[in-house]
Amino acid sequence: MTMIDHGAAAARMTELLARVTDEQLTGPTPCANYRLGDLIEHIGTLALAFTQAAGKAPSDDLVPDGDAARLEPDWRGTIAAQLGELAVAWRDPAAWTGMTKAGGLDMPGEMAGQVT
């Protein structure tokens, strides 16, 4: 089993999100169905989903499709915290073992950690 430390990627994403202005949230992305705000909300939801997957406590309450309308007023701080929690959760060797679930899919922990 090869564990990946997601800390650097989480920190880099946090840096990028900190630079996004509110005016940019309606800007386009390469995905025709997503504006930037939708994509950012999707990142936050995935951070939660994969943190839960690491702890083997997935929730079916998370809505996977991004929607900027669900961004909290302090979304930069909230998503930064979620990304930090994700990195910490995947540092636990137990996260990489057994089965878990993310995005409605059952998968081995090692696979979930790699697609995180």
C-alpha positions in Angstrom: 0.0 0.0 0.0 1.3 3.4 -1.0 0.0 6.3 1.1 -0.1 9.7 -0.4 0.2 12.8 1.7 -2.5 15.2 0.4 -1.2 18.1 2.5 0.7 19.9 -0.2 -2.2 19.7 -2.7 -4.7 20.9 0.0 -2.4 23.8 0.8 -2.0 24.7 -2.9 -5.8 24.6 -3.5 -6.3 26.8 -0.4 -3.9 29.3 -1.9 -5.7 29.3 -5.2 -9.1 29.7 -3.6 -7.9 32.6 -1.5 -7.2 34.6 -4.7 -10.7 34.1 -6.2 -12.7 37.2 -6.0 -16.5 37.2 -5.6 -16.8 38.7 -9.0 -15.0 35.7 -10.6 -17.5 33.2 -9.2 -19.7 33.5 -12.2 -16.8 33.1 -14.6 -16.6 30.1 -17.0 -14.7 26.8 -16.5 -13.7 24.2 -19.1 -16.9 22.3 -18.1 -19.8 24.0 -19.9 -22.2 23.2 -17.1 -20.1 24.7 -14.3 -19.3 28.3 -13.4 -16.3 28.9 -11.2 -18.5 29.1 -8.1 -20.1 25.8 -8.9 -16.7 24.2 -9.2 -15.5 25.6 -6.0 -18.6 24.4 -4.1 -18.0 21.0 -5.7 -14.4 21.0 -4.4 -15.7 21.6 -0.9 -18.3 18.8 -1.1 -15.7 16.4 -2.4 -13.3 17.4 0.4 -16.1 16.5 2.9 -17.0 13.2 1.1 -13.4 12.0 0.9 -12.7 13.0 4.5 -15.7 10.9 5.5 -14.4 8.1 3.3 -11.1 8.1 5.1 -12.9 7.7 8.4 -15.1 5.0 7.0 -18.2 7.1 7.9 -19.6 8.2 4.5 -22.7 10.2 4.4 -25.4 10.0 1.7 -26.5 13.6 2.5 -23.8 15.3 0.4 -25.0 16.6 -3.0 -22.2 15.9 -5.5 -23.2 18.4 -8.2 -21.6 21.8 -7.6 -23.8 24.8 -7.0 -22.5 28.2 -6.1 -25.8 29.0 -4.4 -24.7 26.6 -1.6 -21.4 28.5 -0.9 -21.3 29.9 2.6 -20.4 33.5 3.1 -17.0 32.5 4.4 -16.5 29.8 1.8 -12.8 30.5 1.5 -12.2 29.7 5.2 -14.7 26.8 5.3 -13.2 25.1 2.3 -9.7 25.7 3.5 -10.6 24.0 6.8 -12.3 21.1 4.9 -9.2 20.6 2.7 -7.0 20.6 5.8 -9.2 18.0 7.5 -9.0 15.9 4.4 -5.2 15.9 4.4 -5.1 15.0 8.1 -7.7 12.2 7.7 -5.7 10.5 4.9 -2.5 10.5 7.1 -4.1 7.7 9.2 -3.0 4.3 7.8 -6.4 2.9 8.6 -7.9 5.2 6.0 -6.0 3.2 3.3 -7.3 -0.2 4.3 -10.7 -2.0 4.0 -13.6 -0.7 2.1 -15.2 2.7 2.1 -17.6 4.8 0.0 -17.4 8.2 -1.7 -19.7 9.8 -4.3 -22.1 6.9 -3.9 -19.4 4.4 -5.0 -18.1 1.5 -2.8 -14.3 1.3 -3.2 -11.2 0.1 -1.4 -9.7 2.6 0.9 -6.4 2.6 -1.1 -8.3 3.5 -4.2 -10.3 6.3 -2.5 -7.1 7.7 -1.2 -5.5 7.8 -4.6 -8.5 9.5 -6.3 -8.8 12.0 -3.5 
